[in-house]
Amino acid sequence: MLVSLKTLNGSSIQATDGDVGHVKDVYFDDEFWIIRFVVADTHPWMPLSEQVLISPIAIKEYDADEGELNVSLEKEMVRDCPKIEEHETVSRDFEKAYFDYFGFGYYWTGPGAWGEYAYPTALIKRSMLSYDSVQEDNKKDNTQQKNHLRSANEIAHYGIDAIDGKKGYLKDFIWDTHTWSLRYLVVDTRDWLPGGKKVLITPKQLNNLSWEDKTVSCNIDLATIEACPEYLPDQLNDDVYQQQVQEKLRATA
């Protein structure tokens, strides 16, 4: 299922024994273009400065009709898990402490976005294979390696820098709830196209994100962006629409 960041934000988070708050942001990996953590607003039972993070490893499903994110954790586990301060960087050391607390397998010990696996829920319990990999990984001091986590809320509304000019801005993110990977980015073209059409581009059409310039650099030109499929949010999970999107994106590749 595909869901936009705007829809995901504000969704309630349901633990196995009740409500623990709602989604207020996600931290995604700009190397693999995948959500690493959902940021939960758990007030009033947490200090205002503390952020509670929930890994997709613990997400059972997203219920679009109810606007609920169902997780395989108890409220007490969420309340007592490692936390970071507002605006604090999520370091690899923090991730290791967080994963150790829940007993999750480490995603960074394998070649893929989720290590040895295609889906995050496969890491819900640390296997002997992943444990052995972890021990070898620790010998290499991998905990000090740079991660690539970014706040989606912060990047929303960044400017779009095509190879032949800067036009439009990033409007939204579209996530795949099976793998929690980034399927599309929504670009608002109202700066240069009549009617303010919004189009879909893919992570493959990006070069990098610049914090300093607050821009998303693309490897395509403005004409190609204009030719990308129009974003129709009410048809996002319609099979016919998705086929049309894929065909149009192949034509712009």
Buried (B, 14 or more C-beta within 10 A) or exposed (E): EBBBBBBBBEBBBBBEEEEBBBBBBBBBBBEBBBBBBBBBBBEEEBEEEEBBBBBBBBBBBBBBEEBBBBBBBBBEBBBEBBBBEEEEEBBBEBBBEBBEEBEBBBBBBBEEBBBBBEEBBBBBEBEEEBEEBBEEBEEEEBBEEEBBBBBBBBBBEBBBBBEEEBBBBBBBBBBBBBBBBBBBBBBBBBEEBEEEBBBBBBBEBBEEBEEEEBBBBBEBEBEBBBBBBBBEEEBBEEEEBBEBBEEBBEEBE
